[in-house]
Amino acid sequence: MLEEQEKNRIPFLLLHKKDARVMVWVKFGGREVCTQMAKRQSKRTQPTQEQQQPYDNLLKSLLEGQEKEMLPYFLEDAVYLETLDIEVMRTLLRIDRVYKISYKGQEHILHLEFETGSDTKMAARLLDYHAYLYRKYDLPVISIIVYPFRTAIATSPLEEVSHGKQLLVFHFQILRLWMLSAEKFVREHAVAMYALLPAMEGANGQLLSRAIDEMVQYYQDNESTLARELRWLGIVLRRANIVPLEEKRVIEERLNMYDDLMEKDPKMMRLRAQWEAKSRAEGRDEGRIQELQTMVSTFVQVRFPMLVELAQQKVKHVSTADELRHLFQQLMTASDESAARSLLTT
């Protein structure tokens, strides 16, 4: 049957029930190619990738506005100079965070890649990023994979060998958050890193309670930042398994007391006021739609930081002002992150 299908060049689908594999003929570059997928395996792995992505996005967002304070903890002796705009890079590569830094007196490119799960091709993918950044900026590139939670990790260096001869050796760094001392960060009052404390060695209820007290004091003049940092700390706390379960529950109850900071946050109140004013205004020109799309994304970034990328994807596919207004009103009344996620995926 396969030979006959190939001879007639007719695309077909064949399911082997025994091993649950799917054979497919597809057009690729003007030719028809046979491929196969393990059906059962794809069902197992896809949800895991979807669960990991929000945490990757969260970790990337944590550094925004705090690069000067945080980067030296990821690379000792690094001095932050500027954040490079990866959105304008004309490449298919999805790079997490890239910075220009001064490292031991010399300008470098620092590339941070956040990984919350295992990826057998991670080292090779990092090499892609490294080569692109080196060619683009003509500066030494320091590549670091940051693993916040225990998982199988990539091995450095990556070696390419042919008949016993080394063709390439690529060195990169690994940072395992669970091997860092939570007590050390609190002792040094590294408040910018406190949202990551639950993933670090020695994290416990007493230490996190101290950290929360210090965060409240440190951000007393910036309730918006305080609410954001506490929300992120809670997200990391729920995923990490270092803090004992009972102590974790106590800390989560304390964090819940700060939830109303979001509702009273001046930035959120301004967003609502602006939205109501624009809802009363007429006009559906392209500029207005883009403005409304930005407001939806900004609201989600403040209220539900783990859903930022999902919101950005959602608004791209909403083409009218009325739909955007309706979406924003629904998000404002969303009771929790789960309800907001449902609105953004519908």
C-alpha positions in Angstrom: 0.0 0.0 0.0 2.8 2.4 0.9 4.6 1.7 -2.4 1.4 2.4 -4.4 0.8 5.7 -2.5 4.3 6.8 -3.2 4.1 5.9 -6.8 0.9 7.9 -7.3 2.2 10.8 -5.1 -1.1 11.1 -3.2 -0.9 12.5 0.4 -2.2 10.0 2.9 -2.6 9.3 6.5 -2.0 5.9 8.0 -2.5 5.0 11.7 -0.6 2.0 13.1 -2.8 1.0 16.1 -0.1 -1.2 17.6 2.4 1.5 18.4 0.1 4.5 17.9 2.3 6.1 15.3 1.0 8.3 12.5 2.6 8.2 9.1 2.0 11.3 6.9 2.9 12.5 3.5 3.3 16.3 3.4 4.4 18.8 0.8 7.8 20.4 1.7 9.8 22.6 -0.7 7.8 21.4 -3.7 8.4 17.7 -2.7 6.3 15.2 -0.8 8.0 13.9 2.3 7.0 11.0 4.6 7.2 11.7 8.3 5.9 10.0 11.4 4.8 11.2 14.8 4.4 9.3 18.1 0.8 10.1 18.8 0.8 9.1 22.5 4.1 10.9 23.2 2.9 14.2 21.7 -0.1 14.1 24.0 2.2 13.7 27.0 4.8 16.4 26.2 2.6 19.2 24.9 0.9 20.1 28.2 4.3 20.2 29.9 5.6 22.7 27.4 2.5 24.9 27.9 2.9 24.7 31.6 6.6 25.7 31.4 6.1 28.7 29.1 4.4 31.0 31.7 7.2 30.5 34.2 9.8 31.3 31.5 7.9 34.5 30.7 7.7 35.4 34.4 11.4 35.0 34.9 12.2 37.2 31.9 9.8 39.9 33.2 11.4 39.8 36.7 14.5 41.6 35.4 12.7 44.5 33.7 13.6 47.7 35.4 16.0 45.9 37.8 18.8 44.9 35.5 21.4 47.0 37.3 20.7 45.4 40.6 20.1 41.8 39.4 22.6 41.1 36.7 25.6 40.9 39.0 23.9 38.0 40.8 23.7 36.1 37.5 27.3 37.0 36.5 29.7 38.3 39.1 31.6 41.5 38.1 28.9 42.3 35.4 28.1 46.0 35.1 24.8 46.7 33.3 25.0 49.1 30.4 21.8 48.6 28.3 19.1 46.2 27.4 19.3 45.1 23.7 15.9 45.1 21.9 15.5 41.4 20.9 12.1 42.2 19.4 13.7 44.0 16.4 16.3 41.3 15.8 15.5 39.9 12.3 15.9 36.3 13.2 13.7 33.2 13.8 15.5 32.5 17.0 13.5 33.1 20.2 16.0 34.7 22.6 15.1 35.4 26.2 17.2 38.4 27.5 20.2 40.1 26.0 22.3 42.9 27.5 25.3 44.9 26.8 27.5 44.9 29.9 31.0 45.8 31.1 32.7 42.7 32.3 36.1 43.1 34.0 36.6 46.4 32.1 35.6 45.1 28.7 32.3 45.4 26.8 30.5 42.1 26.4 27.1 40.7 25.4 25.4 38.9 28.2 22.7 36.4 27.1 20.4 34.9 29.7 18.2 31.9 28.8 15.7 30.8 31.3 14.7 27.1 31.3 12.1 25.5 33.6 12.2 22.1 32.0 14.5 19.6 30.4 15.6 20.1 26.7 18.0 17.7 25.2 18.8 20.2 22.4 19.3 23.2 24.7 23.1 23.4 24.2 22.8 23.3 20.5 20.1 25.9 20.6 22.3 28.1 22.8 25.0 27.8 20.2 22.6 29.2 17.6 22.0 32.2 19.8 25.6 32.7 20.6 26.8 32.7 16.9 24.0 35.2 16.0 24.8 37.6 18.8 28.6 37.4 18.1 28.1 38.1 14.4 25.7 41.0 15.1 27.6 42.9 17.8 31.2 41.8 17.2 31.7 41.5 21.0 32.5 38.5 23.2 29.2 36.7 24.2 28.7 35.2 27.6 25.9 32.7 27.5 24.1 31.6 30.7 21.3 29.1 31.2 19.3 29.9 34.3 17.5 26.9 35.8 15.1 27.9 38.7 13.7 24.5 39.4 15.3 21.0 39.6 15.4 19.3 36.2 17.9 17.6 33.9 20.3 20.3 32.7 22.5 20.9 29.7 26.2 20.0 29.9 29.0 22.5 29.1 31.0 22.5 26.9 29.2 21.4 23.8 31.6 19.6 21.6 31.4 18.8 17.9 33.6 15.9 16.9 34.5 14.2 13.7 36.5 10.9 13.7 38.0 11.8 17.0 38.9 15.4 16.0 37.3 18.4 17.7 35.6 20.6 15.2 34.0 23.0 17.7 34.0 23.6 21.5 31.3 25.9 22.9 31.5 26.9 26.6 28.5 28.3 28.4 27.6 28.8 32.0 24.8 27.1 34.1 23.1 28.8 37.1 21.0 26.5 39.3 18.8 28.6 41.5 18.2 25.7 43.9 21.9 25.7 44.7 22.0 29.3 45.8 21.6 30.2 49.4 18.3 32.0 50.2 19.7 33.1 53.5 22.7 34.8 51.9 20.5 36.9 49.7 18.4 38.0 52.7 21.5 38.7 54.7 22.8 40.9 51.9 19.3 42.6 51.5 19.2 41.8 47.8 15.6 42.8 47.6 15.5 42.7 43.8 16.1 38.9 44.0 13.5 38.2 46.7 10.8 37.0 44.3 13.1 34.1 43.5 13.9 33.1 47.1 11.4 30.2 47.2 13.4 28.4 44.6 16.7 28.7 46.6 18.4 26.4 49.0 17.3 26.9 52.6 14.1 28.8 51.8 11.6 28.3 54.6 8.6 30.1 56.1 10.5 32.2 58.6 13.0 33.4 56.0 10.3 34.3 53.5 8.3 36.1 56.1 11.4 38.3 56.9 11.8 38.9 53.2 8.2 40.0 52.8 8.6 42.4 55.7 11.6 43.9 54.0 9.9 44.1 50.6 7.0 46.0 52.2 9.4 48.5 53.8 11.6 48.8 50.7 8.7 49.4 48.2 6.6 51.5 50.6 6.5 54.4 48.1 5.8 52.2 45.1 2.8 50.0 45.8 2.6 48.9 42.2 6.1 47.4 42.3 5.4 45.8 45.7 2.2 44.2 44.5 4.1 42.9 41.4 7.0 41.5 43.3 4.8 39.8 45.9 2.7 38.2 43.2 5.8 36.9 41.5 7.1 35.5 44.8 3.9 33.6 45.2 4.0 32.2 41.7 7.6 30.9 42.3 6.6 29.6 45.7 3.7 27.5 44.3 6.1 25.9 41.7 9.1 25.3 43.9 9.2 22.3 46.3 11.9 23.5 48.7 9.7 25.2 51.3 7.9 22.7 53.6 4.2 22.3 52.6 2.7 23.7 55.8 5.1 26.7 55.8 4.2 27.3 52.2 0.5 27.4 53.1 1.2 30.0 55.8 3.2 32.3 53.4 0.5 31.9 50.7 -2.2 33.1 53.2 0.0 36.1 54.0 0.5 37.0 50.4 -3.3 36.8 49.8 -3.7 39.8 52.2 -1.8 42.0 49.7 -4.0 41.1 46.7 -6.1 44.2 47.1 -3.0 46.3 46.4 -3.6 45.6 42.7 -7.1 46.9 42.9 -6.1 50.1 44.7 -2.9 50.6 42.6 -2.9 54.1 41.1 -1.6 52.8 37.8 -4.6 50.3 37.6 -7.0 53.1 38.5 -5.6 55.4 35.8 -5.9 52.5 33.3 -9.6 52.1 34.1 -10.2 55.8 33.9 -8.5 56.0 30.5 -10.4 53.0 29.3 -13.8 54.4 30.3 -13.0 57.7 28.6 -12.0 56.0 25.4 -15.0 53.8 25.5 -17.2 56.9 25.3 -15.2 58.3 22.4 -16.1 57.6 18.8 -13.8 56.3 16.0 -12.3 53.0 15.0 -9.2 54.1 13.2 -6.1 51.9 13.2 -4.2 54.2 15.7 -7.1 53.9 18.2 -7.1 50.1 17.9 -3.4 49.9 18.5 -3.8 52.2 21.6 -6.5 49.9 23.0 -4.4 46.8 22.3 -1.6 48.4 24.3 -3.9 49.2 27.2 -5.1 45.6 27.4 -1.6 44.3 27.4 -0.5 46.8 30.1 -3.4 45.9 32.3 -2.6 42.2 32.0 1.1 42.9 32.7 0.2 44.6 36.0 -2.7 42.3 37.1 -1.7 38.9 35.7 2.1 39.0 34.8 2.2 35.3 33.8 -0.3 35.9 31.0 1.5 38.8 29.3 2.5 36.8 26.2 -0.9 35.3 25.9 -2.5 38.7 26.0 -0.2 40.1 23.4 -1.1 37.2 21.1 -4.8 37.7 21.8 -5.0 41.4 21.0 -3.2 40.9 17.7 -6.3 38.9 16.5 -8.9 41.4 17.8 -9.6 43.8 15.0 -12.3 46.1 16.3 -12.4 48.6 19.1 -15.7 47.2 20.4 -14.2 43.8 20.8 -11.2 45.2 22.6 -13.4 47.2 25.0 -15.4 44.2 25.8 -12.3 42.1 26.4 -10.9 44.7 28.8 -14.1 45.0 30.7 -14.1 41.2 31.2 -10.5 41.2 32.3 -11.2 43.9 34.9 -13.8 41.7 36.5 -11.8 38.5 36.3 -11.7 36.9 39.7 -8.3 35.3 39.3 -5.6 34.2 36.9 -7.5 31.1 35.8 -10.5 33.2 34.8 -8.3 35.7 32.9 -6.5 32.8 31.1 -9.8 31.5 30.0 -10.8 34.9 28.5 -7.5 35.1 26.7 -7.7 31.6 25.2 -11.3 31.8 24.1 
